[in-house]
Structures are given as C-alpha cells and as structure tokens.
Amino acid sequence: MCNQRLTRSFSAVVLLFFPVMAAQAHYLWVDVDPDDGKHGTANLYFEEGPAPGDGGYLDPFVERGRMWVRTLETGDPADLEMTEATAPKKRWLQAPLPQSTSRSVESYGKFGVYRYGETDVLLHYYAKCLQVADHDELHELGRAEELELDIVPHDVSGGVELTVLWRGEPAPDRPVSVRGPGGLKQNLKTDEDGRVEIAVEKPGRYTFRTSVEEPDKSGVDDDGKEYDLTRHHSTLVIELPLGAIE
C-alpha cells in the first residue's frame, strides 16, 4: 500500500514537472551592456529571454559558437573573443567590445540534434543586437548579411516594420514573437512580403524572435546523430524608438 502511494506521488510529480520543463524554450540572444568595460560588453545567452539563466544548454555555443560586431566605420564583421561568465546559479558568454560606437553585434551557433517527442531536430540559432541612434544608422546596420535567418527592422511613423529574411529572401507566414516594455506581448505572422509592423507606444528594450523549418532536410550531423528535419531560430534586441534612450 505504501509503495502504491509512493508510485502515485511520483507520477504526479512527473506530470507536474515535465510540462514546466517543456515550456522553458531556449533561444540565442545577444545583448549589450554599454556601461560594462571601456567600450561596453556583449553578452550571449541561451535562455528564454535576453538575461542570464543557469546556462544548462550553453555548451554547444561555448564549443562552436561565434559572435562578431559590425560598425558604421568598419562595415565588415570583426570577430569577438568570448569567455564564460558566471554568477550564482548563472552562466553565459561575454566579450568586450573594441570601441564605443553605433553597432550591430551578431552571433550564430549550431546547437546540434535535440529530440522533441519522437522527432529528432537539427537546431541552428542566430542572434542580433542593434545599437543605433537614428534612421540612417539603422539603414546601414539593420541587415546582417552573415545571418541566414535575419530580422531586419525599419523605423516607420509611430512604430517599427520588421522584415524576416530567409537566405536573403522575404519569408512569408513566419511567426514573430514580440516582447516589450510595460508587459507588451504580441504573436504575429509575416505577410506575403515577409513583413510585420508594430506600434511603439513606450520607450525601452524590444525583443523579437522568429523561426523557419526545413521539414525535408534530414541527415546526420557532425556528431554522428541522425535528424528528421532542420529548424532555424533568430532573435533581435533593440531599443525603441530610435534616439529616445541615451
């Protein structure tokens, strides 16, 4: 009787625990702390949002991730040297930035194969953080040619228009998750031109993410693991409206 009660209790814990774990989706994020270090510090997180977490799934990006910066002066991407950063129960990657200027800090990493139910998925992640002051700077730095899946912002009256580009072409019917100040949450889909538009009612940090799936792209990855399909995730972090925040 005691064993039956323990079994029932354990089953209840499992049922309660695993939905929570499943809800904790991870994405690659770049954020910049302009006040850390001489010229600011770029931080790379693999968490639900652009903030430090336990870093439990960070290893693939430690081993084979890449982060770089583009500026108005250089134009070309310059690789950043990442090191592990830790705090109590926190772990992420960071890199000092070479100069204080308007910039786009970008990252790519192949996570590898992860199983979702009965499906093995090869996961690729892309991330971008834009620090720009006005329309001209956004126009120059907004498009990240190095990212296969890119979220490109364009400032419009009262808001921002986003174009999702997949391998340089507009990606229609793609999900776009929007998070912003004041608890803003929107889940949108791109139109036939790969675009969505949102109103910017409060100044602050806005985050966006999207994804593309290749259901017919299966194979074996570099680690010898078979996968049934390939999925790509991309994120963007930017302060809006442009020029409102010093």
Secondary structure, DSSP 8 states (H G I E B T S, - for coil): -HHHHHHHHHHHHHHHHHHHHHH---EEEEEEETTSSSS-EEEEEEESSSS-B--TT-HHHHHH-EEEEEETTT-S-EE---EEEEETTEEEEEEE-SS-SSEEEEEEEEEEEEEETTEEEEEEEEEEEEE--SHHHHHHHS--TT-SEEEEEEEETTEEEEEEEETTEE-TT-EEEEEEGGGEEEEEE--TTSEEEEE--S-EEEEEEEEEEETT--EE-TTS-EESEEEEEEEEEEEESTTS--
